């Protein structure tokens, strides 16, 4: 193993390995930790990977510990890669008021342009460029990539796929912040990371990107699961806006409203197998 990656944990699971690594991120200017599940097939050669972006307050550990994804990933021969949700460290600024929905644990997968956040908060470039290059250079993972995520991470997965045609072969999300320019979480994060000019926010909003990309070539179908008992449904998530936008743009969307499910990992664990098989169809065939 290259000294670039410091392995800090390893656990055998379903014939494969869950591993955690620490590395120095040049993009973010701090040490970062990420997790990888390598299925048994990775012992015989490179495998495709699903990149998972988690939501507010999460780290690399939430998905790996709570989603129950490893069993199906092992069956399919698919790696799982879970980065942290923001830069961290004593030198990395957080929310001045100490709130949980901005700063540490809340990078929103954008590249900040406003001081003091622009030095470290470049999660978009980290997730789309630095991390995949690192994983593919040092681990038995190839360039067949899918991307998925939850809530803030659902927003991240959508914009990463929509801004980078051809970089990912599949995309799916759980309870995404699909139209962050129209919700309180998005307003708070974007005004601080990107500035008060809301025109600059549109480059980081899935609905804006879908409208902008309409008719410009092949697009990835989007699978969305959304619980109807989600406490953030009406104010923050607004899946109906995403649905209307996709319909108007002719963008294929499978929005599944799941009765009684909330915003938790119980919800994610209930439908993660469907998402993994959705990605495997594109990544493996």
C-alpha positions in Angstrom: 0.0 0.0 0.0 1.3 3.4 -0.9 2.3 5.7 1.9 -0.2 8.2 0.4 -2.9 6.2 2.1 -2.7 5.3 5.8 -5.0 2.4 6.7 -6.7 3.1 10.0 -9.2 0.2 10.2 -10.0 -3.0 8.5 -13.0 -5.4 9.0 -13.9 -8.6 7.2 -17.4 -8.5 5.8 -19.3 -10.9 3.5 -16.0 -12.3 2.1 -14.6 -8.8 1.4 -13.1 -6.0 3.4 -14.3 -2.8 4.8 -11.3 -0.5 5.2 -10.8 3.1 6.4 -8.0 5.3 5.1 -6.6 8.7 6.1 -4.8 10.9 3.6 -3.7 14.4 3.1 -6.0 16.2 0.7 -4.4 18.7 -1.6 -7.8 19.9 -2.7 -9.1 20.6 0.8 -5.9 21.5 2.6 -6.5 19.1 5.5 -6.3 15.4 6.4 -9.4 13.4 5.3 -10.8 10.0 6.1 -12.8 7.9 3.7 -14.1 4.3 3.8 -14.1 1.6 1.1 -15.9 -1.7 1.0 -14.0 -4.1 -1.4 -16.0 -7.1 -2.4 -14.5 -10.6 -2.7 -14.1 -10.1 -6.4 -11.6 -7.3 -5.9 -9.0 -10.0 -4.9 -8.9 -11.1 -8.5 -8.9 -7.8 -10.3 -10.4 -4.3 -10.4 -14.1 -3.8 -9.7 -16.5 -1.0 -10.4 -17.4 1.4 -7.6 -20.5 3.2 -6.2 -19.5 6.5 -4.6 -21.9 7.3 -1.7 -22.3 10.9 -0.4 -23.8 11.2 3.0 -26.0 13.9 4.5 -25.7 16.7 7.1 -23.7 15.8 10.3 -22.5 12.5 8.9 -19.0 11.1 8.3 -17.8 8.1 6.3 -19.0 5.8 9.0 -22.8 6.3 8.9 -23.5 4.6 5.6 -21.0 1.8 6.1 -22.4 1.0 9.5 -26.1 1.5 9.0 -27.2 1.0 5.4 -26.6 -2.7 5.2 -25.2 -2.4 1.7 -22.2 -4.8 2.0 -24.0 -8.1 1.5 -25.5 -7.1 -1.9 -22.3 -5.3 -2.9 -20.4 -8.5 -2.3 -22.9 -10.5 -4.4 -22.7 -8.0 -7.2 -18.9 -7.5 -7.1 -19.2 -3.7 -6.6 -17.0 -1.6 -4.3 -18.5 1.1 -2.1 -16.6 4.3 -1.5 -17.8 6.7 1.3 -16.0 10.0 1.8 -16.6 12.4 4.7 -19.1 15.2 4.2 -16.7 18.1 4.7 -13.2 19.1 5.4 -12.2 18.9 9.1 -9.5 20.1 11.5 -8.6 22.9 13.9 -7.7 25.1 11.0 -11.0 24.5 9.1 -13.7 27.1 9.9 -17.1 25.9 10.9 -20.4 27.6 11.6 -19.8 30.8 13.6 -22.9 30.0 15.6 -22.0 26.4 16.1 -25.0 25.1 14.2 -25.2 21.6 12.7 -26.3 22.5 9.3 -23.3 24.4 8.1 -19.5 24.0 8.2 -18.1 20.8 9.7 -20.2 17.9 8.5 -22.0 20.2 6.0 -19.8 20.8 3.0 -22.7 20.7 0.6 -20.4 19.3 -2.1 -19.7 22.7 -3.7 -16.5 24.5 -4.3 -16.7 27.6 -2.0 -15.7 31.0 -3.4 -16.1 33.1 -0.3 -13.6 33.7 2.5 -12.8 32.1 4.9 -14.4 28.9 3.4 -12.8 29.0 -0.1 -9.5 27.7 1.3 -10.9 24.3 2.4 -14.5 23.8 1.3 -14.0 22.4 -2.1 -15.9 19.1 -1.7 -17.1 19.1 -5.2 -13.6 18.9 -6.7 -12.5 16.4 -3.9 -15.4 14.0 -4.6 -15.3 14.2 -8.4 -11.6 14.4 -9.0 -9.1 13.9 -6.2 -10.8 11.0 -4.4 -11.6 8.8 -7.5 -8.1 9.3 -8.8 -6.7 8.3 -5.4 -8.9 5.2 -5.1 -8.3 4.1 -8.7 -4.6 4.5 -8.4 -4.1 2.6 -5.1 -7.0 0.2 -4.7 -8.4 -2.6 -7.0 -11.2 -0.2 -8.3 -11.6 0.8 -11.9 -13.2 3.7 -13.8 -16.7 2.3 -13.9 -18.3 4.7 -11.4 -21.8 5.2 -10.1 -22.8 7.9 -7.6 -25.5 8.0 -4.9 -26.3 9.8 -1.7 -28.8 10.9 0.9 -30.3 14.3 1.7 -27.4 16.8 1.3 -25.5 13.9 -0.2 -28.4 13.3 -2.6 -28.0 16.9 -3.7 -24.3 16.2 -4.1 -24.7 13.1 -6.1 -27.1 14.8 -8.5 -24.9 17.8 -9.2 -21.8 15.7 -9.6 -23.6 13.5 -12.2 -25.3 16.4 -14.0 -22.2 18.6 -14.2 -20.0 15.8 -15.5 -21.5 13.9 -18.4 -19.7 10.6 -18.9 -17.8 10.5 -15.6 -20.5 8.4 -14.0 -22.6 5.6 -15.5 -25.4 5.7 -13.0 -27.0 7.9 -10.4 -29.6 7.4 -7.6 -30.5 9.3 -4.5 -32.5 9.1 -1.3 -34.5 12.1 -0.1 -32.3 14.6 -1.9 -32.2 18.4 -1.5 -33.2 18.6 -5.1 -33.7 22.4 -5.4 -31.4 23.9 -2.8 -31.8 27.5 -4.1 -35.4 27.4 -2.8 -35.0 25.9 0.7 -33.5 27.2 4.0 -30.6 24.7 4.1 -29.6 25.7 0.6 -29.9 29.4 1.3 -27.8 29.3 4.4 -25.0 27.1 2.8 -24.9 28.8 -0.6 -25.0 32.4 0.7 -21.9 31.6 2.9 -20.0 29.3 0.6 -20.9 31.1 -2.7 -21.9 34.6 -1.8 -25.1 36.6 -1.9 -25.4 36.7 -5.7 -28.0 34.0 -6.3 -27.1 33.7 -10.0 -23.9 31.9 -8.8 -26.0 29.4 -6.9 -27.6 28.0 -10.1 -24.5 26.0 -11.0 -25.0 23.9 -7.8 -28.8 23.2 -8.1 -29.9 20.0 -9.7 -33.2 21.5 -11.0 -31.3 24.4 -12.6 -28.8 22.0 -14.2 -31.5 19.7 -15.5 -33.3 22.6 -17.2 -30.0 23.9 -18.6 -29.0 20.5 -19.9 -32.3 19.7 -21.6 -31.9 18.4 -25.1 -28.1 18.3 -25.0 -27.4 14.6 -25.5 -27.8 11.4 -23.5 -28.7 11.8 -19.8 -28.5 9.4 -16.9 -31.9 8.2 -15.6 -32.4 9.2 -12.0 -33.8 6.9 -9.3 -35.2 8.7 -6.3 -36.7 7.2 -3.1 -38.5 9.6 -0.8 -40.3 8.7 2.4 -43.7 10.3 2.8 -43.2 10.7 6.6 -39.9 12.6 6.2 -40.0 15.6 8.6 -38.0 17.6 6.0 -40.2 16.8 3.1 -42.1 20.0 2.5 -39.7 22.7 3.6 -36.3 21.4 2.6 -36.6 18.5 0.1 -39.5 19.4 -2.2 -39.4 16.3 -4.5 -42.4 17.7 -6.5 -40.1 20.5 -7.8 -37.6 17.9 -9.0 -40.4 15.9 -10.6 -41.8 18.9 -12.5 -38.4 19.9 -13.7 -37.5 16.5 -15.0 -40.9 16.2 -16.8 -40.5 19.6 -18.4 -36.9 18.8 -19.5 -37.7 15.3 -20.7 -35.2 13.9 -18.2 -35.9 10.3 -17.1 -36.9 10.2 -13.4 -38.2 7.3 -11.3 -39.5 9.0 -8.2 -40.8 6.5 -5.7 -42.7 7.9 -2.8 -42.5 5.3 0.1 -45.5 5.5 2.5 -44.6 5.9 6.1 -40.8 6.1 5.8 -38.9 8.9 7.4 -35.4 10.5 6.8 -33.4 8.0 8.7 -31.1 5.1 7.8 -33.9 2.7 8.5 -35.4 4.1 5.3 -32.1 3.8 3.4 -31.5 0.3 4.6 -35.0 -0.7 3.4 -34.3 0.2 -0.2 -30.6 0.2 -0.6 -30.7 -3.2 -2.4 -32.8 -1.7 -5.2 -30.3 1.1 -5.6 -27.3 -1.2 -5.7 -29.0 -3.3 -8.4 -29.9 -0.1 -10.3 -26.2 0.8 -10.4 -25.0 -2.7 -11.1 -27.2 -2.8 -14.3 -25.2 0.2 -15.6 -21.8 -0.6 -14.2 -21.6 -4.4 -14.7 -24.5 -5.3 -17.0 
